[in-house]
C-alpha cells in the first residue's frame, strides 16, 4: 500500500545562463557564477529534508537551446538526486524537436511533460502528478484539468505548470482562479511570475516559489525553495466499477493536510532603498543616512546583494551622487545612486492667466479650473444677480490666491461693472401693469 504522507520541493525560474542586460558585463558574469551554487543547494535541501520528489515549474534555462556549460551540470544534479524530478518546460525553455528536452538522454529519474505525456503516476508514493509544457515561447490559451480519477487506490493529486497567475490576459499561459479550481488537485505548483506567492486558503492550494536570482530591481524579495508536505487519510479500495459522480463525491471526502515552508536560499538579491533627504542634508549626511538604513537590515543581507538607492526630497543643497556611489561601492558588490530630489516651486514661475474680473500672475491654475468656480457659484439659483457676481469674484480670489499667492486687483472695483456671466442673457426690467 502506498504512503499516506509525501514530501517535496518546489522550485523554478532558475534561468540558467541569463545575461542580465540591465547590468554591466562584469557584474553579470559574477552573478552567473552564483547560479552554479543552485546545484549543490538543491542536493543538500533534498537530502536534509528527505523529500520524495522535486517539482520544477519551468524556465530552468534562459535559452531554448542551453549550452553544455549549463545543461551538463543540471543533468548531473538530477541524476545525483536519485528521486523523481518532474519538469514542466516554460516559455524560455519550451519543448519541441531539436531542443535539449528531446535531444538529450536524460537520467531515468527525470519526468518531462510534453504534448503526449501530461500525467505521471507514482504508485509507491500514492501520487499522481499532472502538468503541461510550453511547446512555443508563447501559450495564449490556459490548460484545463478536469482532475485525474484513478481506478486503484486513492492518491495525492498535484499539478505542475508554468503559467501566469497574475496577468489573466497574458500570452504566457494565463492561469485564472477557475483553471486552478477546476483542476481538483490537492496542490497546484506554478512558476513564471518570479514572485514568492503562497495561497493555502484557496479551494485548490497553489504556490509559486519565485526566482532564486532576480532579473532586475523590479524583482526584489526573498529567495527560497518551497518545502511541501501532503498528508491525510486516503480512501482505499478498487474503483473500476464506480461512476464519475461517485468518484467526485469520494474525492471530496479526502481529508488532506498541506504544509508549505520556505527553504531560504542565501543568494544575492536586488534591493531598492529610498532615502528621504532634508533641506540641510549634504553629501556626507546622505551617506550616513544610507549606512544607518543598511545596518538595520544587516542580518538579512548577502555580501553580493545589488543595491539601487534613490534620493528623495527637496533639492536645496547640491550633492554629488557619484561621490556617494564611490564611497559605498568599496563595501558593496554593486550599487547605483539616483538623485530624484525635486526643486521647490516658487510663486511667480507660472504663466499669466486672465480670469473675468482678475488679472493673475504666477498662478499654475488653468483657466478651466477658474471657470469651474464660476459654474459652481452659478448654481446658487436663489441668489440675486448682483450677489452671484460678488460671490463669484470672492470665490475666485480666494481659490486662486491660495494656489498662486500673487494677484492684481482689476481696474473695475465696482462689481456692477464686471462683465456679465457668459451665455446668460441680460434680463430687461419687469414692466408694470
Beta strands, then each sheet from edge to edge (+ up, - down):
strand 1: 5-11
strand 2: 53-56
strand 3: 84-87
strand 4: 110-112
strand 5: 119-122
strand 6: 127-131
strand 7: 156-162
strand 8: 187-191
strand 9: 196-199
strand 10: 206-209
strand 11: 224-233
strand 12: 255-264
strand 13: 270-277
strand 14: 306-313
strand 15: 334-339
strand 16: 351-355
strand 17: 358-363
strand 18: 407-409
sheet 1: 4+ 3+ 2+ 1+ 11- 12+
sheet 2: 5+ 6- 7- 8- 10- 9+
sheet 3: 13+ 14+ 15+
sheet 4: 16+ 17- 18+
end
